Amino acid sequence: LETGRSQVPKAGKLGIATAMPYVASKFAVEGMTTTMALEYKDSGIRVNSISPGMVDTKSFPKAPGRPGVRTAESIEEGFLHLCAGSYTGTYFHADEFDEAKAAGKVEQAFKPIDEPKFTLS
């Protein structure tokens, strides 16, 4: 956890002790997203992913008052922004979108999944 924030580590970007199957599934989604984006880019099909964080839903309810829990509706604006853009092979984390929006820097919340290529300088 980040000190002073109600944000859990991003399972698709960081390892989390004792959560191997969960973390592995999140890494897999990121790999599938970037691979599909590359495979379909010439077809005009865009493929992106959203890291919503903890979402309170009817299927998977969260304890009332639990820090870091958001509603499904709270992800809508970021989702619509992602759909309206020309992004592909991109992801955003809902908490980062909220932070970037508050700072007037929404575009910074949308990041490529692939790392830059390694270059030795």
N, C-alpha and C positions, 0 to 999 in steps of 0.2 A: 504494500500500500504506500501511496505517496503521503508523506507527512502533511497533515493539515488539510487533506482533501478527502472526500468520500468517493474515491475512485479506486476500483480494483485493478490489478495489473492486467494488461491486455493479453489475453490468453493466446491470441494468434500471433503475437509479436515477441512474447517473453515466455520462458519456462516458468512453471509454478510447481514447487515441490508438492508431492502427493496428488497431483492432478493430471498425471500423464495421459490417460485416455481423452480427457476433455481438451487438454492443450493440443494434443496430436490432431484431434478433429478440427480444431480452429486453424492450425497450420495448413491442414489439407484443404480447407475452403479457400484460403488465400492462394495456394498453389493452383487449384482448379480454376479460380477466377482469372488469374493472370494468363494461364495456359489457354483458356477459352477466349480471352480477349485477343491474344495473338492469332489463334486459329481462325477467328471470325472477323478480324478487322477489315479484310477486303470485301466482306459481304455486307458491310454497313450495320452489322450487329455489334452493339456495345455491351460489354460485360464488366460489372463492377460489384463491389461488396460493401456492406454496411456492418460496422461493429456497434451494435446498439447498447452494449453494456447490459446491466440487469434490468429486465423489463417485466413489469407486473402484468400478467395475462390471466385469463380464465383457466387456461390449461396448466400454467405454471405460476400460481399465485405466490407472492412474496409477503413476508411478514409486514404488517402496517408499521410505518415509521422507520423501516430499515434504511440506513444511509446508502445513497447511490442508486436507489431504485427509481426508475422512470416509467412513464406511461407509454404505451405504443404511439399515442398521438404526439408525444413530444419529439418523435423522430421524423415526423411528417415533413417539416420544412427542409431539413437536410436531404431527405429522400427526393423531394420535388426539385431541389436545386441540382442534385446529381442527375436526375432525368432530363432536366432542361438544358444541361450543358452537353458538351461533346466528349465527355470523359469516357475512357475505356481502360481497363486494367488498373482501376483506381479504387481506393477505399476511403471511407471516413469513419472515425469513431464519434459517436453522438456527443460525448462530453467535450471533445475537442472542437466539434462544430459549434456547440453553444459558446465556448470560450472565444473562438475566432469571430463569431457573429457579434458578441459583446464588444470586441475590440475593433469592429469594422473591417475585419480581414478574413472574410468567409472563404475565399479561395485557398487560403493556407491550410484549411482543414481537409482538403482533398489531395491525397498523396498517391503516387504510383506504388503499386505493390512490389514491383521488381526493384532490387537495389541497383544503384549505378554500377557499371562495370569497374572492376579493380584495375587500377593503373598505377604502376610503380613510378614514382617521380624522383 
